[in-house]
């Protein structure tokens, strides 16, 4: 997906200039250009905030499917991010939480994902705006507003630092506790769900929103690194980490993934945790029996797992 699939026009520009830019953009839809990840959206002191609208340009016939793909992604990822916030806040409020690296990670998750929820809400507002269809006679194309850029500068957002690969994950004064292992396991499962959702959107031929594509670059990069940190913390646990049980109720916001075909929350928890290096388990199998240390979601009456909406 090329970043030329979208055009960016200042909100202060007249509509005729926006449409003229869209016409020019259609001639470049197949041309490549360097991708710019969302890390470039951080606050730069001394620079004035300027917000711009990002547009998707496509055939009118492709519009409905593209908007649906974007809406489904925003709905799922927003709920997933909200789950990460509540999981992190619960860990930070737990008196048994001991690990400094995990506490820094939890604070970083709260800080960044609150901002990203704002980005997703702005995408949703853009998708609510009606598309414009331009007819050039020899060609027709639809222009759909897809996102608002420059919010990092406007909101003075800067990433909270996360411990790097060489940072110590425990000390004599703060050994890794069972509470720390539970959080690390639960958040690893949760992060894997975000990776699955991001990659599913990237692979979806209807996923045309370059803004969301670049946001996914950050999600995959950051959360892969954070999973590596959490695995190091788990490995530093002085006891048997595999024996530490994690109730599935600790993993919040997974229901939002159901639109991407990931199945019930029970299956999502089991499958996502399998990706953490424990080996895949059949859907519905007790995670603890497979060595995951995560208990399955209780099934509804009749033996069928409750499905998220």
Backbone as CSV, one residue per row, in Angstrom:
resi,resn,N_x,N_y,N_z,CA_x,CA_y,CA_z,C_x,C_y,C_z
1,UNK,0.844,-1.190,0.000,0.000,0.000,0.000,0.882,1.243,0.000
2,UNK,0.758,2.051,-1.064,1.588,3.240,-1.172,0.962,4.393,-0.438
3,UNK,1.809,5.246,0.120,1.285,6.414,0.817,0.685,7.410,-0.164
4,UNK,0.868,7.206,-1.468,0.237,8.080,-2.451,-1.215,7.728,-2.661
5,UNK,-1.731,6.703,-1.972,-3.149,6.387,-2.039,-3.982,7.424,-1.312
6,UNK,-3.330,8.357,-0.674,-4.042,9.427,0.012,-3.395,10.763,-0.323
7,UNK,-4.174,11.816,-0.165,-3.628,13.167,-0.315,-3.902,13.914,0.968
8,UNK,-3.094,14.894,1.242,-3.257,15.684,2.442,-3.441,17.136,2.043
9,UNK,-4.503,17.746,2.530,-4.766,19.137,2.199,-5.092,19.881,3.472
10,UNK,-4.573,21.073,3.635,-4.855,21.852,4.839,-6.335,22.136,4.948
11,UNK,-6.853,22.102,6.175,-8.258,22.394,6.392,-8.598,23.818,5.979
12,UNK,-7.623,24.651,5.877,-7.881,26.048,5.535,-7.920,26.271,4.025
13,UNK,-7.596,25.229,3.235,-7.615,25.392,1.796,-9.046,25.311,1.276
14,UNK,-9.408,26.077,0.231,-10.730,25.960,-0.369,-10.938,24.553,-0.915
15,UNK,-12.179,24.127,-0.974,-12.496,22.787,-1.443,-12.013,22.566,-2.870
16,UNK,-12.084,23.585,-3.722,-11.667,23.390,-5.108,-10.196,23.016,-5.199
17,UNK,-9.374,23.526,-4.269,-7.972,23.148,-4.270,-7.797,21.728,-3.781
18,UNK,-8.618,21.349,-2.804,-8.573,19.978,-2.317,-8.902,19.008,-3.443
19,UNK,-9.950,19.300,-4.199,-10.339,18.426,-5.298,-9.290,18.440,-6.405
20,UNK,-8.698,19.607,-6.653,-7.649,19.667,-7.667,-6.468,18.800,-7.265
21,UNK,-6.145,18.831,-5.977,-5.057,17.984,-5.494,-5.418,16.516,-5.637
22,UNK,-6.697,16.203,-5.418,-7.127,14.814,-5.563,-6.986,14.350,-7.003
23,UNK,-7.350,15.223,-7.930,-7.200,14.869,-9.340,-5.740,14.587,-9.661
24,UNK,-4.854,15.440,-9.152,-3.431,15.215,-9.402,-2.963,13.920,-8.761
25,UNK,-3.532,13.627,-7.598,-3.096,12.427,-6.885,-3.459,11.164,-7.638
26,UNK,-4.591,11.169,-8.342,-4.985,9.957,-9.042,-3.990,9.575,-10.124
27,UNK,-3.267,10.543,-10.650,-2.266,10.236,-11.667,-1.029,9.597,-11.056
28,UNK,-0.944,9.642,-9.721,0.241,9.132,-9.051,-0.061,7.926,-8.162
29,UNK,-1.249,7.340,-8.310,-1.645,6.269,-7.403,-0.723,5.076,-7.463
30,UNK,-0.079,4.872,-8.578,0.808,3.726,-8.701,2.256,4.082,-8.423
31,UNK,2.525,5.331,-8.140,3.904,5.750,-7.880,4.249,5.529,-6.423
32,UNK,5.465,5.127,-6.156,5.893,4.887,-4.783,6.441,6.151,-4.149
33,UNK,6.357,6.197,-2.843,6.960,7.296,-2.092,7.337,6.770,-0.720
34,UNK,8.346,7.368,-0.077,8.790,6.854,1.223,7.665,6.884,2.255
35,UNK,7.505,5.806,2.987,6.485,5.749,4.036,6.936,6.572,5.233
36,UNK,5.984,7.255,5.846,6.287,8.053,7.032,5.481,7.495,8.193
37,UNK,6.140,6.864,9.138,5.442,6.255,10.259,4.946,7.326,11.218
38,UNK,4.054,6.923,12.108,3.436,7.865,13.019,4.408,8.451,14.033
39,UNK,5.612,7.889,14.146,6.574,8.468,15.078,6.868,9.912,14.702
40,UNK,6.658,10.271,13.450,6.853,11.640,13.014,5.781,12.579,13.512
41,UNK,4.759,12.033,14.188,3.667,12.856,14.685,3.929,13.387,16.084
42,UNK,5.098,13.139,16.644,5.386,13.630,17.977,5.565,15.158,17.974
43,UNK,5.417,15.721,19.153,5.551,17.160,19.321,6.979,17.612,19.077
44,UNK,7.113,18.667,18.314,8.410,19.281,18.063,8.372,20.698,18.627
45,UNK,9.031,20.943,19.752,8.992,22.273,20.363,9.410,23.358,19.381
46,UNK,8.708,24.465,19.456,9.023,25.595,18.586,8.351,25.546,17.238
47,UNK,7.621,24.484,16.953,6.928,24.345,15.675,5.441,24.579,15.867
48,UNK,4.853,25.392,15.015,3.428,25.700,15.142,2.592,24.500,14.718
49,UNK,1.520,24.206,15.448,0.655,23.087,15.067,-0.183,23.418,13.844
50,UNK,-0.175,22.544,12.875,-1.008,22.675,11.681,-1.642,21.317,11.422
51,UNK,-2.953,21.242,11.536,-3.630,19.987,11.272,-4.036,19.912,9.804
52,UNK,-3.952,18.724,9.244,-4.316,18.509,7.856,-5.238,17.300,7.766
53,UNK,-6.032,17.274,6.720,-6.928,16.148,6.492,-6.304,15.202,5.490
54,UNK,-6.359,13.925,5.798,-5.838,12.890,4.920,-7.015,12.262,4.172
55,UNK,-6.910,12.181,2.845,-7.994,11.668,2.006,-7.599,10.352,1.340
56,UNK,-8.574,9.456,1.213,-8.400,8.246,0.427,-9.061,8.461,-0.927
57,UNK,-8.386,8.058,-1.989,-8.896,8.205,-3.348,-9.040,6.823,-3.953
58,UNK,-10.236,6.525,-4.464,-10.491,5.185,-4.997,-11.657,5.255,-5.973
59,UNK,-11.972,4.137,-6.585,-13.141,4.089,-7.465,-14.398,4.141,-6.602
60,UNK,-15.476,4.724,-7.118,-16.721,4.757,-6.331,-17.200,3.373,-5.938
61,UNK,-16.925,2.384,-6.786,-17.370,1.020,-6.508,-16.658,0.418,-5.290
62,UNK,-15.452,0.900,-5.007,-14.668,0.363,-3.888,-14.926,1.100,-2.586
63,UNK,-15.686,2.201,-2.632,-15.827,3.082,-1.477,-16.465,2.387,-0.281
64,UNK,-17.600,1.734,-0.479,-18.333,1.149,0.647,-17.488,0.117,1.393
65,UNK,-16.807,-0.743,0.646,-15.987,-1.776,1.281,-14.802,-1.154,2.011
66,UNK,-14.223,-0.092,1.458,-13.080,0.563,2.092,-13.490,1.240,3.396
67,UNK,-14.615,1.932,3.376,-15.091,2.603,4.590,-15.438,1.572,5.656
68,UNK,-16.043,0.461,5.253,-16.375,-0.590,6.218,-15.108,-1.174,6.852
69,UNK,-14.085,-1.424,6.035,-12.825,-1.948,6.575,-12.232,-0.987,7.590
70,UNK,-12.280,0.314,7.279,-11.745,1.317,8.206,-12.556,1.374,9.494
71,UNK,-13.884,1.362,9.368,-14.742,1.437,10.555,-14.544,0.207,11.447
72,UNK,-14.484,-0.967,10.839,-14.285,-2.184,11.623,-12.964,-2.143,12.373
73,UNK,-11.924,-1.677,11.680,-10.609,-1.591,12.327,-10.649,-0.608,13.490
74,UNK,-11.201,0.581,13.253,-11.241,1.610,14.307,-12.032,1.106,15.512
75,UNK,-13.170,0.462,15.268,-13.989,-0.060,16.364,-13.212,-1.091,17.178
76,UNK,-12.567,-2.031,16.485,-11.828,-3.077,17.168,-10.599,-2.571,17.898
77,UNK,-9.799,-1.729,17.224,-8.552,-1.267,17.833,-8.822,-0.288,18.966
78,UNK,-9.887,0.500,18.858,-10.192,1.433,19.946,-10.558,0.666,21.216
79,UNK,-11.414,-0.356,21.071,-11.782,-1.163,22.231,-10.559,-1.882,22.799
80,UNK,-9.686,-2.314,21.913,-8.475,-3.013,22.339,-7.553,-2.073,23.103
81,UNK,-7.374,-0.865,22.606,-6.561,0.133,23.304,-7.156,0.466,24.671
82,UNK,-8.488,0.599,24.734,-9.127,0.889,26.019,-8.858,-0.246,27.005
83,UNK,-8.814,-1.474,26.503,-8.479,-2.601,27.353,-7.065,-2.518,27.893
84,UNK,-6.124,-2.103,27.054,-4.740,-1.953,27.506,-4.635,-0.886,28.587
85,UNK,-5.413,0.187,28.457,-5.414,1.239,29.475,-5.876,0.685,30.820
86,UNK,-7.002,-0.005,30.825,-7.534,-0.495,32.094,-6.635,-1.573,32.699
87,UNK,-6.034,-2.427,31.856,-5.099,-3.433,32.369,-3.891,-2.770,33.018
88,UNK,-3.352,-1.751,32.369,-2.174,-1.055,32.892,-2.504,-0.301,34.181
89,UNK,-3.661,0.342,34.195,-4.058,1.084,35.394,-4.282,0.153,36.578
90,UNK,-4.853,-1.020,36.326,-5.050,-1.989,37.397,-3.707,-2.474,37.947
91,UNK,-2.752,-2.716,37.054,-1.434,-3.160,37.501,-0.751,-2.086,38.332
92,UNK,-0.790,-0.848,37.865,-0.135,0.236,38.593,-0.771,0.467,39.966
93,UNK,-2.051,0.141,40.098,-2.733,0.337,41.376,-2.593,-0.863,42.309
94,UNK,-2.017,-1.960,41.819,-1.897,-3.184,42.605,-0.712,-3.060,43.566
95,UNK,-0.974,-3.269,44.860,0.091,-3.157,45.861,1.163,-4.222,45.682
96,UNK,0.843,-5.308,44.991,1.807,-6.382,44.767,2.657,-6.180,43.516
97,UNK,2.343,-5.149,42.734,3.161,-4.842,41.560,4.524,-4.346,42.022
98,UNK,5.589,-4.995,41.549,6.917,-4.702,42.082,7.923,-4.271,41.032
99,UNK,7.773,-4.745,39.810,8.833,-4.614,38.818,8.925,-3.204,38.226
100,UNK,10.059,-2.512,38.382,10.186,-1.146,37.854,10.034,-1.083,36.334
101,UNK,10.574,-2.065,35.612,10.483,-2.048,34.152,9.033,-2.168,33.697
102,UNK,8.276,-3.052,34.347,6.871,-3.206,33.979,6.052,-1.977,34.364
103,UNK,6.418,-1.332,35.462,5.707,-0.113,35.852,5.946,0.990,34.823
104,UNK,7.185,1.104,34.353,7.470,2.091,33.298,6.705,1.753,32.036
105,UNK,6.661,0.461,31.705,5.928,0.037,30.517,4.446,0.367,30.664
106,UNK,3.867,0.074,31.822,2.446,0.345,32.035,2.151,1.839,31.907
107,UNK,3.025,2.681,32.455,2.832,4.124,32.329,2.928,4.560,30.874
108,UNK,3.850,3.958,30.122,4.000,4.289,28.708,2.767,3.870,27.918
109,UNK,2.213,2.708,28.245,1.012,2.234,27.556,-0.149,3.192,27.794
110,UNK,-0.340,3.600,29.037,-1.427,4.536,29.353,-1.253,5.825,28.566
111,UNK,-0.036,6.355,28.570,0.244,7.638,27.911,0.014,7.557,26.402
112,UNK,0.590,6.547,25.767,0.515,6.483,24.304,-0.857,6.072,23.810
113,UNK,-1.467,5.096,24.469,-2.715,4.590,23.920,-3.880,5.533,24.181
114,UNK,-3.773,6.383,25.194,-4.762,7.457,25.319,-4.691,8.368,24.097
115,UNK,-3.479,8.688,23.670,-3.310,9.530,22.486,-3.817,8.813,21.236
116,UNK,-3.491,7.544,21.095,-3.910,6.808,19.904,-5.428,6.617,19.860
117,UNK,-6.074,6.516,21.013,-7.536,6.474,21.033,-8.087,7.769,20.442
118,UNK,-7.449,8.892,20.775,-7.851,10.162,20.176,-7.676,10.164,18.669
119,UNK,-6.587,9.573,18.178,-6.378,9.468,16.737,-7.482,8.643,16.096
120,UNK,-7.820,7.510,16.718,-8.850,6.635,16.168,-10.216,7.318,16.180
121,UNK,-10.511,8.069,17.234,-11.777,8.799,17.282,-11.846,9.829,16.159
122,UNK,-10.712,10.450,15.865,-10.692,11.441,14.785,-10.870,10.763,13.431
123,UNK,-10.309,9.563,13.261,-10.538,8.802,12.030,-12.029,8.520,11.879
124,UNK,-12.671,8.104,12.976,-14.104,7.814,12.927,-14.902,9.045,12.517
125,UNK,-14.528,10.213,13.036,-15.236,11.438,12.657,-15.040,11.749,11.178
126,UNK,-13.854,11.495,10.660,-13.615,11.720,9.236,-14.434,10.767,8.383
127,UNK,-14.541,9.528,8.813,-15.309,8.550,8.042,-16.797,8.868,8.032
128,UNK,-17.252,9.646,9.030,-18.660,10.048,9.074,-18.976,11.122,8.033
129,UNK,-17.968,11.763,7.493,-18.200,12.797,6.482,-18.499,12.140,5.141
130,UNK,-19.463,12.653,4.405,-19.792,12.026,3.117,-18.651,12.157,2.116
131,UNK,-18.484,11.116,1.329,-17.464,11.151,0.283,-17.940,12.013,-0.885
132,UNK,-16.993,12.483,-1.673,-17.305,13.245,-2.884,-16.873,12.426,-4.093
133,UNK,-17.739,12.367,-5.061,-17.434,11.636,-6.292,-17.128,12.654,-7.385
134,UNK,-15.980,12.520,-7.996,-15.541,13.414,-9.063,-15.646,12.672,-10.389
135,UNK,-16.305,13.281,-11.353,-16.479,12.682,-12.691,-15.713,13.520,-13.696
136,UNK,-14.649,12.942,-14.241,-13.834,13.641,-15.237,-14.257,13.312,-16.655
137,UNK,-15.320,12.541,-16.768,-15.762,12.128,-18.088,-15.138,10.801,-18.487
138,UNK,-13.823,10.773,-18.533,-13.117,9.544,-18.877,-12.835,8.688,-17.644
139,UNK,-13.058,9.256,-16.453,-12.809,8.510,-15.223,-13.613,9.118,-14.090
140,UNK,-14.021,8.260,-13.161,-14.717,8.686,-11.948,-13.955,8.154,-10.745
141,UNK,-13.882,8.952,-9.695,-13.254,8.471,-8.489,-13.890,9.129,-7.272
142,UNK,-13.808,8.433,-6.137,-14.376,8.927,-4.890,-13.255,9.437,-3.994
143,UNK,-13.559,10.507,-3.267,-12.613,11.091,-2.315,-13.254,11.022,-0.934
144,UNK,-12.642,10.256,-0.044,-13.170,10.079,1.304,-12.162,10.595,2.323
145,UNK,-12.600,11.523,3.176,-11.700,11.971,4.245,-11.474,10.799,5.186
146,UNK,-10.195,10.580,5.542,-9.857,9.387,6.298,-9.251,9.632,7.661
147,UNK,-8.626,10.789,7.880,-7.953,11.022,9.154,-7.557,12.483,9.260
148,UNK,-7.176,12.879,10.472,-6.624,14.207,10.714,-5.196,14.038,11.197
149,UNK,-4.275,14.665,10.501,-2.862,14.572,10.875,-2.416,15.855,11.571
150,UNK,-1.326,15.740,12.309,-0.792,16.881,13.044,-1.308,16.969,14.463
151,UNK,-2.020,15.933,14.923,-2.562,15.975,16.282,-1.469,15.854,17.331
152,UNK,-0.372,15.191,16.996,0.733,15.100,17.942,1.297,16.467,18.266
153,UNK,1.450,17.298,17.243,1.952,18.655,17.459,0.916,19.495,18.198
154,UNK,-0.334,19.361,17.798,-1.395,20.149,18.439,-1.533,19.814,19.919
155,UNK,-1.457,18.519,20.230,-1.658,18.064,21.612,-0.359,17.948,22.398
156,UNK,0.759,18.329,21.776,2.075,18.258,22.413,2.378,16.844,22.925
157,UNK,2.085,15.883,22.079,2.297,14.489,22.460,3.739,14.066,22.216
158,UNK,4.344,13.450,23.225,5.661,12.848,23.086,5.614,11.471,23.736
159,UNK,6.264,10.510,23.111,6.240,9.153,23.634,6.903,9.080,25.005
160,UNK,6.296,8.275,25.854,6.880,7.995,27.167,7.959,6.936,26.968
161,UNK,9.146,7.105,27.559,10.223,6.136,27.319,9.911,4.765,27.895
162,UNK,10.269,3.732,27.135,10.103,2.340,27.554,11.490,1.743,27.750
163,UNK,11.698,0.943,28.796,13.020,0.326,28.996,13.496,-0.411,27.745
164,UNK,14.755,-0.194,27.391,15.318,-0.798,26.195,15.777,-2.226,26.415
165,UNK,16.328,-2.853,25.369,16.724,-4.265,25.446,17.857,-4.534,26.431
166,UNK,18.606,-3.501,26.822,19.712,-3.701,27.764,19.355,-3.275,29.185
167,UNK,18.152,-2.781,29.374,17.749,-2.320,30.705,17.560,-3.508,31.646
168,UNK,17.898,-3.311,32.917,17.704,-4.362,33.912,16.212,-4.567,34.142
169,UNK,15.796,-5.829,34.258,14.375,-6.121,34.451,14.071,-6.536,35.894
170,UNK,15.091,-6.606,36.743,14.843,-6.880,38.155,16.048,-6.420,38.960
171,UNK,15.854,-6.305,40.272,16.940,-5.966,41.184,16.695,-6.681,42.497
172,UNK,17.694,-6.694,43.344,17.536,-7.342,44.640,16.457,-6.700,45.478
173,UNK,16.277,-5.384,45.297,15.268,-4.669,46.066,13.866,-4.818,45.474
174,UNK,13.789,-5.253,44.236,12.494,-5.381,43.566,12.487,-6.638,42.704
175,UNK,12.451,-7.806,43.316,12.418,-9.048,42.543,11.109,-9.185,41.775
176,UNK,11.127,-9.979,40.732,9.924,-10.216,39.938,8.953,-11.053,40.766
177,UNK,7.721,-10.564,40.907,6.712,-11.246,41.713,5.710,-11.974,40.822
178,UNK,4.861,-12.766,41.445,3.797,-13.456,40.710,2.866,-12.451,40.047
179,UNK,2.598,-11.341,40.731,1.768,-10.279,40.153,2.402,-9.729,38.879
180,UNK,3.714,-9.536,38.897,4.423,-9.041,37.718,4.300,-10.027,36.557
181,UNK,4.462,-11.309,36.851,4.369,-12.334,35.808,2.963,-12.369,35.230
182,UNK,1.953,-12.269,36.078,0.575,-12.255,35.584,0.348,-11.098,34.618
183,UNK,0.794,-9.906,35.020,0.602,-8.748,34.140,1.368,-8.932,32.841
184,UNK,2.612,-9.385,32.926,3.426,-9.554,31.718,2.805,-10.574,30.780
185,UNK,2.304,-11.676,31.327,1.651,-12.687,30.486,0.370,-12.138,29.856
186,UNK,-0.444,-11.474,30.680,-1.713,-10.946,30.185,-1.488,-9.890,29.109
187,UNK,-0.519,-8.977,29.331,-0.284,-7.922,28.353,0.395,-8.463,27.097
188,UNK,1.198,-9.512,27.229,1.776,-10.144,26.044,0.667,-10.705,25.163
189,UNK,-0.287,-11.388,25.783,-1.444,-11.893,25.054,-2.200,-10.747,24.397
190,UNK,-2.400,-9.678,25.148,-3.135,-8.519,24.636,-2.395,-7.886,23.459
191,UNK,-1.100,-7.685,23.601,-0.308,-7.100,22.519,-0.358,-7.970,21.267
192,UNK,-0.303,-9.289,21.453,-0.356,-10.154,20.280,-1.675,-9.968,19.535
193,UNK,-2.748,-9.713,20.277,-4.016,-9.420,19.626,-3.945,-8.172,18.768
194,UNK,-3.259,-7.131,19.258,-3.104,-5.909,18.471,-2.270,-6.166,17.226
195,UNK,-1.215,-6.973,17.355,-0.399,-7.306,16.193,-1.230,-8.042,15.151
196,UNK,-2.059,-8.983,15.603,-2.909,-9.726,14.676,-3.872,-8.792,13.960
197,UNK,-4.465,-7.859,14.710,-5.424,-6.937,14.120,-4.758,-5.999,13.122
198,UNK,-3.574,-5.491,13.483,-2.848,-4.590,12.588,-2.466,-5.304,11.295
199,UNK,-1.968,-6.527,11.425,-1.545,-7.268,10.231,-2.732,-7.677,9.373
200,UNK,-3.881,-7.958,10.012,-5.079,-8.297,9.254,-5.529,-7.112,8.406
201,UNK,-5.447,-5.908,8.972,-5.826,-4.720,8.195,-4.854,-4.500,7.040
202,UNK,-3.569,-4.674,7.306,-2.574,-4.477,6.253,-2.781,-5.459,5.102
203,UNK,-3.263,-6.664,5.431,-3.461,-7.684,4.402,-4.816,-7.563,3.711
204,UNK,-5.707,-6.726,4.231,-7.043,-6.573,3.674,-6.985,-5.677,2.438
205,UNK,-7.410,-6.187,1.307,-7.345,-5.372,0.080,-8.256,-4.158,0.147
206,UNK,-9.214,-4.175,1.077,-10.086,-3.010,1.249,-9.515,-2.000,2.234
207,UNK,-8.425,-2.357,2.911,-7.799,-1.446,3.868,-6.935,-0.431,3.143
208,UNK,-7.530,0.673,2.739,-6.852,1.656,1.883,-6.401,2.906,2.628
209,UNK,-6.701,2.997,3.911,-6.404,4.216,4.665,-4.929,4.234,5.053
210,UNK,-4.153,5.054,4.382,-2.714,5.089,4.624,-2.383,5.553,6.038
211,UNK,-3.189,6.440,6.584,-2.974,6.883,7.955,-3.026,5.697,8.910
212,UNK,-4.044,4.856,8.759,-4.143,3.662,9.597,-3.003,2.701,9.302
213,UNK,-2.598,2.621,8.037,-1.470,1.759,7.702,-0.198,2.191,8.396
214,UNK,0.042,3.482,8.456,1.245,3.982,9.116,1.127,3.877,10.634
215,UNK,-0.084,4.034,11.163,-0.292,3.810,12.585,0.045,2.358,12.935
216,UNK,-0.328,1.444,12.051,-0.020,0.037,12.270,1.477,-0.235,12.279
217,UNK,2.241,0.520,11.515,3.696,0.368,11.544,4.204,0.594,12.965
218,UNK,3.690,1.640,13.600,4.096,1.932,14.978,3.606,0.867,15.944
219,UNK,2.373,0.434,15.766,1.818,-0.569,16.672,2.646,-1.840,16.619
220,UNK,2.956,-2.302,15.420,3.730,-3.540,15.282,5.137,-3.358,15.836
221,UNK,5.775,-2.242,15.525,7.142,-2.002,15.995,7.195,-1.901,17.519
222,UNK,6.356,-1.028,18.082,6.399,-0.783,19.524,5.991,-2.011,20.328
223,UNK,4.911,-2.643,19.921,4.401,-3.725,20.750,5.229,-4.999,20.609
224,UNK,5.895,-5.180,19.488,6.833,-6.294,19.372,7.998,-6.102,20.347
225,UNK,8.508,-4.877,20.438,9.588,-4.590,21.383,9.119,-4.740,22.826
226,UNK,7.889,-4.339,23.098,7.367,-4.445,24.456,7.141,-5.907,24.853
227,UNK,6.720,-6.730,23.896,6.585,-8.164,24.168,7.942,-8.748,24.556
228,UNK,8.993,-8.341,23.855,10.334,-8.835,24.181,10.720,-8.453,25.606
229,UNK,10.398,-7.225,26.023,10.681,-6.791,27.391,9.923,-7.646,28.397
230,UNK,8.645,-7.880,28.137,7.836,-8.647,29.080,8.307,-10.093,29.170
231,UNK,8.767,-10.662,28.077,9.326,-12.012,28.120,10.583,-12.062,28.994
232,UNK,11.382,-11.008,28.951,12.579,-10.962,29.792,12.194,-10.917,31.267
233,UNK,11.145,-10.158,31.585,10.683,-10.088,32.973,10.193,-11.458,33.424
234,UNK,9.410,-12.108,32.592,8.895,-13.439,32.945,10.053,-14.410,33.176
235,UNK,11.077,-14.339,32.315,12.222,-15.242,32.457,13.008,-14.977,33.731
236,UNK,12.891,-13.762,34.273,13.624,-13.417,35.491,12.874,-13.816,36.767
237,UNK,11.686,-14.355,36.617,10.908,-14.775,37.794,11.639,-15.912,38.496
238,UNK,11.850,-15.832,39.818,12.630,-16.857,40.515,11.906,-18.191,40.660
239,UNK,10.588,-18.191,40.495,9.828,-19.431,40.599,9.543,-20.015,39.231
240,UNK,8.515,-20.846,39.162,8.093,-21.488,37.915,7.050,-20.606,37.241
241,UNK,7.466,-19.853,36.262,6.559,-18.909,35.600,5.419,-19.629,34.897
242,UNK,5.672,-20.840,34.377,4.623,-21.577,33.685,3.471,-21.937,34.610
243,UNK,3.752,-22.004,35.913,2.717,-22.369,36.878,1.879,-21.182,37.325
244,UNK,2.267,-19.976,36.945,1.522,-18.778,37.337,0.276,-18.673,36.455
245,UNK,-0.878,-18.754,37.076,-2.140,-18.715,36.341,-2.606,-17.279,36.123
246,UNK,-3.111,-17.011,34.936,-3.638,-15.693,34.582,-5.101,-15.849,34.187
247,UNK,-6.028,-15.366,34.988,-7.441,-15.449,34.595,-7.676,-14.719,33.277
248,UNK,-8.469,-15.316,32.417,-8.753,-14.673,31.131,-9.395,-13.309,31.319
249,UNK,-10.062,-13.103,32.472,-10.697,-11.809,32.742,-9.683,-10.680,32.870
250,UNK,-8.394,-11.019,33.026,-7.363,-9.986,33.112,-7.060,-9.364,31.756
251,UNK,-7.410,-10.070,30.680,-7.092,-9.592,29.337,-8.315,-8.866,28.787
252,UNK,-8.271,-7.540,28.796,-9.431,-6.720,28.450,-9.440,-6.336,26.967
253,UNK,-10.650,-6.113,26.447,-10.790,-5.520,25.121,-10.589,-6.457,23.961
254,UNK,-10.539,-7.759,24.181,-10.315,-8.685,23.078,-11.570,-8.907,22.238
255,UNK,-12.759,-8.572,22.809,-13.993,-8.774,22.058,-14.012,-7.972,20.768
256,UNK,-13.324,-6.837,20.766,-13.301,-5.995,19.577,-12.601,-6.630,18.401
257,UNK,-11.898,-7.735,18.631,-11.191,-8.394,17.538,-12.087,-9.331,16.745
258,UNK,-13.330,-9.565,17.208,-14.166,-10.572,16.576,-14.459,-10.239,15.123
259,UNK,-14.452,-8.933,14.750,-14.748,-8.573,13.367,-13.698,-9.093,12.403
260,UNK,-12.479,-9.313,12.909,-11.398,-9.756,12.032,-11.348,-11.268,11.897
261,UNK,-12.359,-11.964,12.445,-12.426,-13.397,12.297,-11.598,-14.164,13.300
262,UNK,-11.325,-13.555,14.452,-10.512,-14.225,15.464,-11.326,-15.100,16.395
263,UNK,-12.669,-15.088,16.261,-13.484,-15.970,17.068,-13.804,-15.384,18.424
264,UNK,-14.165,-16.261,19.359,-14.617,-15.845,20.678,-13.456,-15.341,21.520
265,UNK,-13.751,-14.603,22.613,-12.676,-14.172,23.510,-11.827,-15.329,24.005
266,UNK,-12.461,-16.482,24.282,-11.686,-17.623,24.764,-10.661,-18.058,23.732
267,UNK,-11.101,-18.124,22.476,-10.180,-18.517,21.411,-9.107,-17.462,21.215
268,UNK,-9.494,-16.176,21.297,-8.532,-15.097,21.121,-7.430,-15.176,22.167
269,UNK,-7.819,-15.377,23.434,-6.834,-15.440,24.505,-5.900,-16.618,24.292
270,UNK,-6.466,-17.778,23.970,-5.649,-18.970,23.793,-4.711,-18.827,22.605
271,UNK,-5.260,-18.348,21.473,-4.459,-18.229,20.256,-3.379,-17.165,20.404
272,UNK,-3.762,-15.995,20.925,-2.784,-14.919,21.074,-1.663,-15.327,22.004
273,UNK,-1.995,-16.017,23.092,-0.961,-16.420,24.026,-0.062,-17.486,23.431
274,UNK,-0.624,-18.303,22.544,0.197,-19.309,21.876,1.304,-18.652,21.074
275,UNK,1.022,-17.472,20.526,2.023,-16.758,19.736,3.173,-16.249,20.588
276,UNK,2.988,-16.247,21.909,4.040,-15.752,22.794,5.162,-16.767,22.969
277,UNK,5.075,-17.884,22.238,6.172,-18.834,22.244,5.871,-20.114,22.990
278,UNK,4.569,-20.323,23.305,4.210,-21.504,24.066,3.658,-22.616,23.190
279,UNK,3.456,-22.355,21.911,2.879,-23.367,21.035,1.380,-23.205,20.942
280,UNK,0.837,-23.508,19.782,-0.588,-23.307,19.555,-1.409,-24.352,20.295
281,UNK,-2.589,-23.946,20.744,-3.515,-24.856,21.404,-4.836,-24.833,20.663
282,UNK,-5.570,-25.937,20.621,-6.871,-25.943,19.972,-7.809,-24.961,20.651
283,UNK,-8.764,-24.429,19.883,-9.738,-23.503,20.457,-10.498,-24.189,21.580
284,UNK,-10.666,-23.467,22.697,-11.405,-23.983,23.815,-10.575,-24.812,24.771
285,UNK,-9.351,-25.190,24.393,-8.498,-25.977,25.290,-8.019,-25.105,26.430
286,UNK,-7.965,-25.662,27.632,-7.491,-24.887,28.769,-6.064,-24.457,28.528
287,UNK,-5.815,-23.158,28.634,-4.480,-22.643,28.358,-3.470,-23.201,29.346
288,UNK,-3.887,-23.358,30.590,-2.952,-23.862,31.585,-2.468,-25.258,31.216
289,UNK,-3.374,-26.077,30.655,-2.995,-27.436,30.282,-1.975,-27.422,29.164
290,UNK,-2.016,-26.382,28.339,-1.062,-26.272,27.244,0.201,-25.549,27.668
291,UNK,0.288,-25.185,28.952,1.470,-24.498,29.446,1.409,-23.002,29.276
292,UNK,0.211,-22.463,28.968,0.109,-21.018,28.752,-0.028,-20.249,30.053
293,UNK,-0.612,-20.883,31.066,-0.821,-20.178,32.327,-1.958,-19.200,32.277
294,UNK,-2.855,-19.342,31.288,-4.011,-18.471,31.206,-5.255,-19.333,31.201
295,UNK,-6.148,-19.093,32.147,-7.356,-19.893,32.241,-8.344,-19.481,31.163
296,UNK,-9.138,-20.423,30.647,-10.083,-20.084,29.587,-11.241,-19.265,30.102
297,UNK,-11.898,-18.524,29.191,-13.108,-17.806,29.540,-14.207,-18.830,29.792
298,UNK,-14.997,-18.703,30.871,-16.077,-19.655,31.122,-17.038,-19.690,29.947
299,UNK,-17.500,-20.890,29.584,-18.407,-21.028,28.464,-19.834,-20.752,28.902
300,UNK,-20.619,-20.274,27.959,-22.030,-20.015,28.220,-22.777,-21.344,28.270
301,UNK,-24.012,-21.297,28.786,-24.797,-22.515,28.888,-24.990,-23.143,27.532
302,UNK,-24.830,-24.464,27.453,-24.934,-25.150,26.176,-23.581,-25.448,25.610
303,UNK,-22.523,-25.001,26.264,-21.176,-25.365,25.832,-20.601,-24.472,24.760
304,UNK,-21.270,-23.383,24.413,-20.751,-22.495,23.369,-20.140,-21.267,24.023
305,UNK,-18.946,-20.929,23.591,-18.285,-19.746,24.158,-19.050,-18.503,23.768
306,UNK,-19.104,-17.544,24.681,-19.754,-16.270,24.403,-18.913,-15.473,23.427
307,UNK,-19.554,-14.936,22.410,-18.838,-14.185,21.384,-18.972,-12.688,21.626
308,UNK,-17.845,-11.979,21.380,-17.883,-10.520,21.482,-18.601,-9.931,20.296
309,UNK,-18.969,-8.673,20.427,-19.695,-7.997,19.351,-18.823,-6.899,18.787
